[in-house]
Amino acid sequence: MTDTPTRAGFVALIGEPNAGKSTLLNRMVGAKVSIVTHKVQTTRARIRGVAMHGAAQIVFVDTPGLFRPRRRLDRAMVAAAWSGASDADVIVLLIEAHRGLTEGVEAILASLEDRAPGQPVLLAINKIDRVEAPKLLALTEKMNQRYGFAATYLISAEKGHGVEDLKTDLAGRVPEGPWLYPEDQIADLPLRMIAAEITREKLTLRLHQELPYQLTVETEQWENRDDGSARIDQIIYVQRDGHKGIVLGKKGETTKAVGQAARQELEEFLGHRVHLFLQVKVRPGWLEEAERFDAMGLDFKDGAT
C-alpha cells in the first residue's frame, strides 16, 4: 500500500471589489490573513494564505479586486491581480449572488479569455443567502452559458456554506508535488506587513469616504523583548495636513482607539503581548513613491500610464 501522494499549487481568487474574496480566503485558511472591511478595494498586495486539505497544500492568492483603474495605485493593484491569476494553477472567480452578471464581471470574463486560456476556472457564487433558489439556478445557468467554467459552487464565505466542497475540489486540482510551505504556516507575508495590514484595517473601519484610500501604514521597527513581548512602531502616511487631523482625531482619540484595536488583534495573532506605537506623518506624494509601492507588495512600474 502506497502513501497518498502530496499535492501543492496556487489558486487565485479573482472578482470585483467587495465580492468576498478576503472573507473566503480567511475561511479556507482557518485564520485571518487578509483584511476584511466594508470598504471596497481594501486588499492591495497579493496575500498568500496556505490551507491544508488531506495530502494537498493549497496556496491561495487573494488578489486586489478587479475594477477600472484611475490612479497609479489602482493600476498597480489591477496589474497585481492579473499577474496572480496568470501565475496560478487554478482560478476561482467569485461573484455576488444578488448582483449577478454585472458589467464588471463581464469585463473580467472577457479578460479571462485573453489572459488565462486553458487554465481551469471555477465559479463561486457568493452570498447565496441573499437570493432565492430559482434566481440562483437562473444565474448559474446564465454564467455557464457565458463562460466554460470547470465547476460551479454556491457558497456563503461568511457563514461557510459550500466552502468545504469547493476546497475539496481545489485540493484535487492542484498538481502532485512536495508542499511549498511548512505544514503549520498559514501565510507567506512577513510579520511586519501583516501587522501593518491589521492597523490599516482598523483605520479603514474607523474612517469614512475617500480617506482610507489616501493613507498607508508601514511597520518601521519591530523589537522582540526579553520578556517575550514585542514593541512595534508603525507610521501612518497621509497625503495632506487635513488628513492628519482626521486620523489623529480630537486629542488623538481616533489614533488611540485604532492602536488599541490593532494591538488586541496582533496579540491574538502572535500569542504574546504587544506594545504598539503609532505615528501619523504627512507625505504629500506617497501615492507616487516607488518605496511605498514596494512596501505594499506592488510593482511601481505597473502603475504607469
Disulfide bonds with the S-S distance in Angstrom:
none
